[in-house]
């Protein structure tokens, strides 16, 4: 029987547009020395971030297998990625719902026996080698060529590595990932402290919502993620989502329903001024590293004002668009009550009820927004991201972070161009840090 051979695979993928020109990169590392053993990267054409990340995983596992064909089932691979989505799905803790992801996950699982592979989420700053490879591949595709290993300088960007011992492979795939083991140990220590200020519940693992399950609710088998002061201290920097509501449009002062199912109004003169003041604020703050916007015009204009000051690109995420209010678009609350009284009453009473005329229910919006949140948090772990969006998505992100019921949406005030902030940590916990701040507009 062959002696066990252990290696580390770090992988990443990216898309400039999501979907857009995409590429992946992966590096195989000797854990005993920290030295890279093999690099691989490829430009894959137009694809999404998630597709590129899965392609990077497949390439990394394939490269590891090819390096040690004689090892057979004795090969042990520890995968480290900054994509929480891929790590959690391949570890079996999150369901794979998207039809594009299922065949890619199956391909990744087929490269090596599942018992031979463990997974660990790492902050983006610790995945610079693979990230650089992916960007080299995308640069090559932009220039009409493919990535060549001989021209790569990605190793120069890699963080200093020290020899390490891989976690033992036992139990369900990914269950003994190093990051999860560290978190559990820290949580256990916190529970045992004599001076704990609040009781700390048993930690669980967040899951993507099943069909019909409220977004943001962990599955019963996984339990709920730990919240409060008992959180593990070694999970790295959170993904900090700075939530900026767009500036005013002509409909805003009249308090009319303005979602994604009616007109797509531009910013008013007042709204443009608010966007500029927000841009001044973020330029002085100097913390924003990425910008993601709703596709609707009022958000794109607000995001463009900030991006112009910060010298950043704006990514569009469809999941951040406002609710489709159906037949209520353009009407005031009073006008809706006059025309659709029964429908309005039902809508206020249940998150599963949609506005008149085929609009979206709050439950549907919550599922869409939660999926967008998960994409963004996985993509930008450890970074500060400005999300330029609307009232309902922002309230939903805050509600989900707090674990509040759907009716909490009616108990929050969000002014035009206001700022709220939610931090998301690697263990699934979230911390609401700011709500409806308008001090930059004064």
Secondary structure, 3 states (H helix, E strand, C coil): CCCCEEEEEEEEEEEECCCEEEEEEEEEECCCCCCEEEEEEEEEEEECHHHHHHHHHHHHHHHHHHHCHHHHHHEEEEEEECCHHHHHHHCCCCCCCCHHHHHHHHHHHHHCCHHHEEEEECCHHHHHHHHHHHHHHHHHHHCCCCCCHHHCCHHHHCCCCCCCCCCCCCCCCCCCCHHHHHHHHHHHHHHHCCCCCCCCCCCCCCCCCCCCCCCCCCCCCCCCCCCCCCCCCCCCCCEEEEEEECCCECCCCCCECCCCCCCCCCECHHHHHHHHHHHHHHHHHCCCCEEEECCCHHHHHHHHHHHHHHCCCEEECHHHCCCCCHHHCCCEHHHHHHHCHHHHHHHHHCCCCCCCCCCCCHHHHHHHHHHHHHHHHHHCCCCEEEEEECHHHHHHHHHHHHCCCHHHHHHCCCCCCCEEEEEECCCCCEEEEEEEECHHHC
